[in-house]
Amino acid sequence: MKIKLDENLPHRLAAILKDLGHQVDTAFEERLIGRPDTEIWRAAQDESKFLITRTSISQTRGRSRPAHTTVSCLCVSERQAARD
């Protein structure tokens, strides 16, 4: 699976997902740190990547996307991430 990790997730998550065989790019690696959520969402869409973030789904829902793409987003709560 092609995955983009937002900057608000632990760097070790990328390594774990890569070890599981996924293609993972991070906002840090792609120099997207500090960029608006809309830009991260757009980058994931443009690259047909599954986005994993702590940003609320309500903040990403309704973003415009090209008709030819289907991109998903997994939003992790603060409580879930703290357990990691």
SENULO-894757 format. One record per residue (C-alpha): residue in one letter; x, y negated, z negated. Coordinates in Angstrom, 3 decimals. Layout:
BEGIN
[r 'A' [X Y Z]]
...
% end
This chain:
BEGIN
[r 'M' [0.000 0.000 0.000]]
[r 'K' [1.180 -3.530 0.761]]
[r 'I' [0.995 -5.604 -2.418]]
[r 'K' [1.724 -9.207 -3.365]]
[r 'L' [2.253 -9.949 -7.071]]
[r 'D' [1.453 -13.402 -8.341]]
[r 'E' [3.999 -15.260 -10.472]]
[r 'N' [1.949 -14.750 -13.633]]
[r 'L' [2.749 -11.026 -13.866]]
[r 'P' [5.842 -9.322 -15.318]]
[r 'H' [8.695 -8.741 -12.860]]
[r 'R' [8.962 -5.131 -14.043]]
[r 'L' [5.552 -4.423 -12.528]]
[r 'A' [7.074 -4.855 -9.063]]
[r 'A' [9.711 -2.232 -9.832]]
[r 'I' [7.104 0.194 -11.169]]
[r 'L' [4.929 -0.204 -8.088]]
[r 'K' [7.945 0.150 -5.772]]
[r 'D' [8.937 3.368 -7.564]]
[r 'L' [5.426 4.639 -6.827]]
[r 'G' [6.049 4.058 -3.121]]
[r 'H' [4.274 0.751 -2.576]]
[r 'Q' [5.629 -2.139 -0.516]]
[r 'V' [5.708 -4.978 -3.062]]
[r 'D' [6.551 -8.636 -2.589]]
[r 'T' [6.421 -11.133 -5.421]]
[r 'A' [5.620 -14.828 -5.443]]
[r 'F' [9.089 -15.317 -6.967]]
[r 'E' [10.849 -13.473 -4.110]]
[r 'E' [8.861 -15.421 -1.543]]
[r 'R' [9.515 -18.786 -3.224]]
[r 'L' [5.844 -19.353 -3.965]]
[r 'I' [6.394 -20.213 -7.642]]
[r 'G' [4.266 -23.157 -8.694]]
[r 'R' [2.276 -23.177 -5.479]]
[r 'P' [-1.514 -23.531 -5.672]]
[r 'D' [-3.526 -20.327 -6.086]]
[r 'T' [-5.135 -21.012 -2.724]]
[r 'E' [-1.722 -20.815 -1.070]]
[r 'I' [-0.908 -17.480 -2.751]]
[r 'W' [-4.325 -16.130 -1.738]]
[r 'R' [-3.824 -17.339 1.847]]
[r 'A' [-0.354 -15.751 2.022]]
[r 'A' [-1.793 -12.404 0.875]]
[r 'Q' [-4.540 -12.659 3.481]]
[r 'D' [-2.166 -13.598 6.283]]
[r 'E' [0.059 -10.620 5.420]]
[r 'S' [-2.855 -8.202 4.823]]
[r 'K' [-1.605 -7.544 1.301]]
[r 'F' [-3.482 -6.543 -1.841]]
[r 'L' [-3.074 -9.413 -4.331]]
[r 'I' [-2.558 -8.713 -8.030]]
[r 'T' [-2.872 -11.755 -10.311]]
[r 'R' [-4.023 -12.942 -13.725]]
[r 'T' [-5.983 -15.743 -12.082]]
[r 'S' [-9.715 -15.474 -12.628]]
[r 'I' [-11.596 -13.808 -9.802]]
[r 'S' [-13.973 -16.773 -9.767]]
[r 'Q' [-11.030 -18.932 -8.733]]
[r 'T' [-10.246 -16.711 -5.723]]
[r 'R' [-13.777 -15.725 -4.708]]
[r 'G' [-15.190 -17.642 -1.801]]
[r 'R' [-11.846 -18.596 -0.295]]
[r 'S' [-12.053 -18.751 3.452]]
[r 'R' [-10.474 -15.848 5.238]]
[r 'P' [-10.099 -14.922 8.869]]
[r 'A' [-12.829 -12.578 10.104]]
[r 'H' [-10.273 -9.968 11.178]]
[r 'T' [-8.802 -9.442 7.704]]
[r 'T' [-9.987 -7.612 4.645]]
[r 'V' [-7.881 -8.431 1.611]]
[r 'S' [-8.558 -7.408 -1.964]]
[r 'C' [-7.567 -8.954 -5.240]]
[r 'L' [-7.094 -7.291 -8.625]]
[r 'C' [-7.296 -9.723 -11.517]]
[r 'V' [-5.663 -8.618 -14.757]]
[r 'S' [-6.891 -10.089 -18.033]]
[r 'E' [-4.497 -11.528 -20.578]]
[r 'R' [-5.427 -8.736 -22.992]]
[r 'Q' [-4.623 -6.023 -20.432]]
[r 'A' [-1.284 -7.585 -19.556]]
[r 'A' [-0.306 -7.960 -23.201]]
[r 'R' [-0.580 -4.193 -23.663]]
[r 'D' [2.074 -3.623 -20.997]]
% end
